[in-house]
Amino acid sequence: MSGQRREATDADLEAVPPHRVAERVDGELYVSPRPALRHARAQGALHNALYNPFDQGRGGPGGWLLLFEPELHLGEDILVPDLAAWRRERMPEMPEEVGVTLAPDWICEVLSPSTAVLDREKKMKVYAREGVRHLWLVDPPRQALEVYGLEGARWAPLGTHSGQALVRAEPFTPLLLELGGLWAR
C-alpha cells in the first residue's frame, strides 16, 4: 500500500555507515552526521566538568556512572544521547553489552540544526515515557542551557541559563558549572 510507513529494522540500523549516528524513534530511522565542532566542544566540555566530581568522586560526591554517547535500547526505540548518567545505586556496574536497556537518570542532548527537532520533540517524549528524571538541552549557537525535570509524565522547565552564567542545575547542584567553558572557542 502506498503512503504506509515501513518500520525501521535492526538491519536498517546496522547498514548505516559508522561515520553517521543511527537512531530508531517511533519506528522511524533517523541518520545524523557526526557533530559539528561547536557541538563536539560543548559536549566534551560538559563531560569533563561532570566526570571527576560525579563519576569518579574526585572533588565531588560521586555516585554516578556518566557515559558519552551511549546506545540506549528503550522499548522498540534505539537512541544515542550526547551524554547520559545513571545513579550508581541503579547501575552499580557498567554493562558489557552495547545497548543499555536501563533508562538513565539524566540525559543531555546538545542541539544541532540537523537534530534539534528530533531531540526536542520525539526523543524528549521517549525519555519521559521511560522515566528519565532529568534532561538538559545544550544549545551552542544560542549559548544556552535548558534544564528540565520530569513531573509525572511531562517535562517541567526548571530554568534556562545562557552566556557566561555560573549555574547549579539539577541533578548536579553541588557543581557550579561555568557555562562559558561550553562555548569557548
Salt bridges, closest charged atoms under 4 A:
GLU7 OE2 - ARG5 NH2 3.08
ASP10 OD1 - ARG24 NH1 3.07
ASP12 OD2 - ARG6 NH2 3.09
GLU23 OE2 - LYS123 NZ 2.64
GLU28 OE2 - ARG5 NH1 3.00
GLU28 OE2 - LYS122 NZ 3.09
ASP55 OD1 - ARG88 NH2 3.97
GLU69 OE1 - ARG34 NH2 2.95
GLU71 OE2 - HIS73 NE2 2.57
ASP77 OD2 - ARG129 NH1 2.91
ASP82 OD1 - HIS39 NE2 2.92
ASP105 OD1 - ARG90 NH1 2.84
GLU109 OE2 - LYS123 NZ 2.92
ASP119 OD1 - LYS123 NZ 3.51
GLU130 OE2 - ARG129 NH2 2.92
ASP139 OD2 - ARG142 NH1 3.35
GLU146 OE2 - ARG120 NH2 2.55
GLU146 OE2 - ARG142 NH1 3.11
